[in-house]
């Protein structure tokens, strides 16, 4: 295939993938390994691994998402905070990309990527780079966080920025049975129950930050009840 034809074949594809294409995609368009070798030898393309080819000189940082998935292997997808970033999460940084693969599958180690072997891995979500659904990714981001504070922050930010709907996150979290951070959601339920008991005899409510994001209506109903009660007490004292 002539060079002009090669460039035309990969232009639109590379644009949608921030400047990178996979060898499989190239081959499906009639560009074989000899064509790739010629472009690389001429300095026009670069190899970013065994399966990833950069066809543009200036790459968008998001090109690393595609590289991570392709190089990891079949059925790989972004997961955790990396999937949330691909879904639109802003102002979150991590040194490594998180990629999940089915447990038992053959996956390759990739520089800059943390591989997670997951049992019963669900189908990838959405168009674009393969990734886990936002609610699943948020739960796993919290599970894989290094501290409780980091776990709480990524959950709150995901809901606050509307990357994941609160009810979907709450439903996904209920499926977690054996992770120490399951208590984060349990604390929300405990706070709601305690507040129902406390309203009768105190002016102090517990409102966890995560609870205010996941179940805002119920907590604000409790605040309204407490305010009404305080007003009634004030009127009786007059």
C-alpha positions in Angstrom: 0.0 0.0 0.0 1.3 3.4 -0.9 2.1 6.0 1.8 -0.7 8.3 0.7 -3.2 5.5 0.9 -1.8 4.5 4.4 -2.2 8.0 5.7 -5.8 8.3 4.4 -6.7 5.0 5.9 -5.5 5.9 9.5 -6.3 9.6 9.6 -9.9 9.5 10.9 -9.2 6.5 13.1 -6.2 8.1 14.8 -8.1 11.4 15.3 -10.7 9.6 17.4 -8.0 7.8 19.4 -5.8 10.8 20.1 -3.1 9.8 17.7 -2.7 6.1 18.2 -3.9 3.0 16.4 -3.5 -0.7 17.1 -1.7 -3.1 14.8 -4.9 -5.1 14.5 -6.8 -1.9 13.3 -4.0 -1.2 10.8 -4.1 -4.8 9.5 -7.8 -4.6 9.0 -7.2 -1.7 6.7 -4.7 -3.4 4.6 -1.6 -2.0 6.4 0.7 -4.9 7.2 3.8 -5.1 9.4 6.0 -4.2 6.5 4.1 -0.9 5.9 4.4 -0.2 9.6 8.1 -1.0 9.6 8.7 1.4 6.7 6.8 4.3 8.4 8.7 3.7 11.6 12.1 3.5 9.8 11.3 6.8 8.2 10.6 8.4 11.6 6.9 9.2 10.7 5.4 6.6 13.1 6.5 5.3 16.5 6.0 2.0 18.2 4.5 2.3 21.7 4.6 -1.4 22.5 3.9 -4.7 20.8 0.4 -3.6 19.7 0.3 0.2 19.7 1.5 2.5 17.0 1.7 6.3 17.3 0.9 7.9 13.9 1.1 11.5 15.0 4.1 13.3 16.5 2.3 15.2 19.3 0.1 12.8 21.3 -2.7 13.7 23.6 -2.1 12.3 27.1 -5.3 10.4 26.7 -3.6 8.2 24.0 -2.1 6.3 26.9 -5.6 5.0 27.7 -5.8 3.2 24.4 -2.2 1.9 24.7 -2.9 0.5 28.2 -6.0 -1.5 27.0 -4.4 -2.8 23.8 -1.1 -3.8 25.4 -2.8 -5.6 28.4 -4.6 -8.1 26.2 -8.0 -9.4 25.1 -11.0 -8.1 27.0 -9.0 -5.5 28.9 -10.6 -2.3 29.8 -9.9 0.8 31.9 -11.3 0.5 35.4 -11.3 2.3 38.7 -10.3 6.0 38.6 -8.9 5.6 35.1 -12.4 4.6 33.8 -13.9 7.6 35.7 -11.4 9.9 34.0 -12.4 8.5 30.6 -16.1 9.1 31.6 -15.4 12.8 32.4 -14.0 13.0 35.9 -11.9 16.1 36.4 -9.2 17.2 38.8 -8.1 13.7 39.7 -4.5 12.4 39.2 -2.9 9.1 39.7 0.5 7.9 38.8 -0.7 4.6 37.3 -3.5 3.6 34.9 -5.9 1.0 36.2 -6.8 -1.8 33.8 -9.0 -4.8 34.5 -8.8 -8.2 32.8 -10.9 -11.4 33.3 -9.4 -13.6 36.0 -7.6 -16.5 34.4 -7.0 -14.7 31.1 -3.5 -14.1 29.8 -2.5 -10.5 30.3 0.8 -8.8 29.8 2.5 -6.4 32.2 2.5 -2.9 30.8 4.7 -0.1 32.1 2.7 2.6 33.9 -0.3 0.2 34.2 -1.7 -1.6 37.3 -3.4 -4.8 36.2 -6.4 -6.1 38.1 -7.6 -9.7 37.5 -11.4 -9.6 38.2 -13.7 -12.5 38.5 -17.0 -12.2 36.6 -15.9 -9.1 34.7 -18.9 -7.3 33.2 -19.0 -6.2 29.6 -17.2 -2.9 28.8 -19.3 0.3 28.7 -19.9 3.0 26.2 -18.2 4.1 23.0 -14.6 5.1 22.7 -11.9 3.5 24.8 -13.2 0.2 26.5 -14.0 0.9 30.2 -16.1 -0.2 33.1 -19.4 1.4 33.8 -19.1 4.6 35.9 -20.8 3.1 39.0 -18.7 0.0 38.9 -15.5 2.0 38.3 -16.3 4.3 41.2 -16.7 1.3 43.6 -13.5 -0.2 42.4 -11.7 3.1 42.6 -12.7 3.3 46.3 -11.7 -0.3 46.9 -8.2 0.2 45.3 -7.6 3.6 46.9 -4.6 3.7 49.2 -6.4 5.4 52.1 -10.0 5.8 53.3 -9.7 9.6 52.6 -8.8 8.9 49.0 -11.6 6.4 48.7 -14.1 8.9 50.1 -12.8 11.7 47.9 -13.1 9.8 44.6 -16.7 8.7 45.5 -17.8 12.2 46.4 -16.2 13.7 43.3 -17.8 11.2 41.0 -21.2 12.0 42.3 -20.6 15.8 42.6 -19.4 16.0 39.0 -22.3 13.8 37.8 -20.1 11.2 36.4 -22.2 8.6 38.2 -25.8 8.9 39.5 -26.1 8.5 43.3 -28.6 5.7 43.1 -26.5 3.8 40.7 -23.5 4.1 42.9 -25.5 3.1 46.0 -26.8 0.0 44.1 -23.4 -1.0 42.9 -22.0 -0.6 46.4 -24.5 -3.0 47.8 -23.0 -5.8 45.7 -19.7 -5.5 47.6 -19.6 -8.1 50.3 -16.0 -8.7 51.3 -14.1 -5.4 51.1 -13.0 -3.5 54.2 -14.3 -0.2 52.6 -17.9 -1.5 52.5 -18.2 0.2 55.9 -18.1 3.6 54.2 -21.6 3.1 52.8 -22.7 1.4 56.1 -21.8 4.6 57.9 -24.3 6.5 55.7 -27.1 4.1 56.7 -26.0 4.2 60.4 -26.1 8.0 60.3 -29.6 8.1 58.9 -30.8 5.6 61.6 -29.1 7.5 64.4 -30.5 10.8 63.2 -34.1 9.5 63.4 -33.4 8.6 67.0 -31.6 11.8 67.9 -34.1 14.2 66.4 -36.4 13.7 69.4 -33.8 14.9 71.9 -31.0 16.8 70.3 -30.2 19.6 67.9 -27.2 17.8 66.4 -27.3 15.6 63.3 -24.7 13.4 61.7 -24.4 14.1 58.0 -21.4 12.3 56.3 -20.1 14.0 53.2 -20.7 10.8 51.2 -24.2 10.5 52.6 -25.0 14.0 51.5 -24.1 13.0 48.0 -25.7 9.6 47.9 -28.9 10.3 49.8 -29.3 14.1 49.9 -33.1 14.1 50.1 -33.3 11.9 53.1 -30.7 13.9 55.0 -32.2 17.2 54.1 -35.6 15.9 55.2 -34.0 15.2 58.6 -32.6 18.7 58.7 -36.0 20.2 57.9 -37.6 18.2 60.6 -35.0 19.3 63.1 -35.4 23.0 62.1 -39.2 22.8 62.5 -38.8 21.2 65.9 -36.4 24.0 67.0 -38.9 26.6 65.8 -41.7 25.0 67.7 -39.6 24.9 70.9 -38.8 28.6 70.5 -42.4 29.5 70.1 -43.4 27.6 73.2 -40.7 29.4 75.2 -42.0 32.8 74.2 
